[in-house]
Amino acid sequence: MKSLLVVTVFLFSAYTFATGPSEEFMSVSEQEKEMELISKNIRKKYWRSGHEDVNSYSNFVSKAKLEEHLDPSNRYESDLYDDEVAQLYTCNFSKSCELYLVSVSGSYWGGYGESAHFILLYTKSGKHFEISHTVYAE
């Protein structure tokens, strides 16, 4: 009986170490579906707050695109804080985080505005975090 227990424990341990730890990440199609839902919810916030002609599009953000957006020569209505920029770079270099940008435009009482919503999508947990700023407002 002891030998059966030892063999069972050995086989279980061997199988566990051979397969490695479970690292289930979101697939690209799952990420796209999640980003569609996130974009829809952002647009819904704008519609509910009284904006009209609300439009949005989302893109995956590479390191080059992130640096282009954060270029100091770009003039935005509101800039990102240093800790927010650090979070964006941290996500961009992380294995379990994908960075997306949802750009939203719309009109409000005759004015027009654009905003950028960076979505930090954690592909292991399926959770996301949003960092936003105003790009243009009139």
C-alpha positions as CSV (number, residue, x, y, z in Angstrom):
1,M,0.0,0.0,0.0
2,K,2.9,2.4,0.8
3,S,4.5,1.7,-2.5
4,L,1.3,2.4,-4.3
5,L,1.0,5.7,-2.5
6,V,4.6,6.6,-3.3
7,V,4.2,5.7,-7.0
8,T,1.0,7.7,-7.2
9,V,2.6,10.8,-5.7
10,F,5.7,10.3,-7.9
11,L,3.5,10.1,-11.1
12,F,1.4,13.1,-10.1
13,S,4.5,15.2,-9.4
14,A,6.2,14.1,-12.6
15,Y,3.1,15.1,-14.6
16,T,2.8,18.4,-12.8
17,F,6.4,19.4,-13.5
18,A,6.3,18.1,-17.0
19,T,3.3,20.2,-18.0
20,G,4.6,23.2,-16.1
21,P,2.4,25.8,-14.4
22,S,-0.9,26.7,-16.1
23,E,-0.4,29.9,-18.0
24,E,-3.7,30.5,-19.8
25,F,-3.6,33.8,-21.6
26,M,-6.3,35.4,-23.6
27,S,-6.2,34.6,-27.3
28,V,-6.1,37.4,-29.8
29,S,-9.7,36.9,-30.7
30,E,-10.7,37.0,-27.0
31,Q,-8.7,40.3,-26.7
32,E,-10.5,41.7,-29.8
33,K,-13.9,40.8,-28.3
34,E,-13.0,42.3,-25.0
35,M,-11.8,45.5,-26.7
36,E,-15.1,45.7,-28.6
37,L,-17.0,45.6,-25.3
38,I,-14.7,48.1,-23.7
39,S,-15.0,50.5,-26.6
40,K,-18.8,50.2,-26.6
41,N,-18.9,51.0,-22.9
42,I,-16.7,54.1,-23.3
43,R,-19.0,55.3,-26.2
44,K,-22.0,54.6,-24.0
45,K,-20.6,56.9,-21.2
46,Y,-20.2,59.7,-23.8
47,W,-23.8,59.3,-25.1
48,R,-25.2,59.2,-21.6
49,S,-23.3,62.4,-20.7
50,G,-25.0,64.3,-23.6
51,H,-22.4,64.0,-26.4
52,E,-23.6,63.6,-30.0
53,D,-21.9,62.1,-33.0
54,V,-19.8,59.9,-30.9
55,N,-17.2,57.9,-32.8
56,S,-14.4,55.6,-31.6
57,Y,-11.8,53.3,-32.9
58,S,-9.3,51.1,-31.1
59,N,-5.8,50.0,-32.0
60,F,-3.1,47.8,-30.5
61,V,-0.3,50.0,-29.2
62,S,3.3,49.0,-30.0
63,K,6.3,50.6,-28.4
64,A,6.8,52.9,-31.4
65,K,3.1,54.0,-31.4
66,L,3.3,54.7,-27.6
67,E,6.4,56.8,-28.1
68,E,4.8,58.7,-31.0
69,H,1.7,59.5,-28.9
70,L,3.8,60.6,-25.9
71,D,6.2,62.7,-28.0
72,P,6.7,66.0,-26.2
73,S,6.1,68.0,-29.4
74,N,2.4,66.8,-29.4
75,R,0.2,69.4,-27.7
76,Y,-2.7,67.9,-25.8
77,E,-5.4,69.6,-23.8
78,S,-4.4,67.5,-20.8
79,D,-1.2,65.6,-20.6
80,L,-0.7,62.3,-18.8
81,Y,1.0,62.3,-15.4
82,D,4.5,60.7,-15.0
83,D,3.1,57.7,-13.1
84,E,0.5,57.1,-15.8
85,V,3.2,57.1,-18.5
86,A,5.2,54.7,-16.4
87,Q,2.2,52.3,-16.1
88,L,1.8,52.5,-19.9
89,Y,5.5,51.5,-20.5
90,T,5.3,48.8,-17.8
91,C,2.3,47.3,-19.5
92,N,3.9,47.6,-22.9
93,F,6.9,45.5,-21.8
94,S,4.9,43.0,-19.7
95,K,4.3,39.5,-20.8
96,S,0.7,39.4,-19.3
97,C,-0.5,42.9,-20.4
98,E,-1.5,44.2,-23.8
99,L,-1.8,47.9,-24.4
100,Y,-4.6,49.3,-26.6
101,L,-5.8,52.8,-27.4
102,V,-9.4,53.7,-27.8
103,S,-9.7,57.1,-29.5
104,V,-13.1,58.8,-29.0
105,S,-14.5,61.9,-30.7
106,G,-17.8,63.7,-30.4
107,S,-19.6,67.0,-30.1
108,Y,-21.1,68.6,-27.0
109,W,-23.3,71.7,-27.1
110,G,-21.8,72.8,-30.4
111,G,-18.2,72.1,-29.4
112,Y,-16.0,69.2,-30.5
113,G,-13.6,67.1,-28.6
114,E,-11.3,64.1,-28.9
115,S,-10.0,61.9,-26.1
116,A,-7.5,59.0,-25.8
117,H,-8.3,56.1,-23.6
118,F,-5.3,53.7,-23.0
119,I,-6.6,50.3,-22.1
120,L,-4.2,48.1,-20.1
121,L,-5.6,44.6,-20.8
122,Y,-4.2,41.9,-18.4
123,T,-4.4,38.8,-20.6
124,K,-3.9,36.3,-17.7
125,S,-6.7,37.6,-15.5
126,G,-8.9,39.2,-18.1
127,K,-9.1,42.4,-16.2
128,H,-8.4,45.9,-17.6
129,F,-7.4,49.3,-16.4
130,E,-8.0,52.6,-18.2
131,I,-5.8,55.7,-18.4
132,S,-7.4,58.6,-20.3
133,H,-6.7,62.2,-21.3
134,T,-8.2,64.9,-23.5
135,V,-6.5,65.2,-26.8
136,Y,-8.4,68.2,-28.2
137,A,-11.4,70.3,-27.1
138,E,-13.0,73.4,-28.5
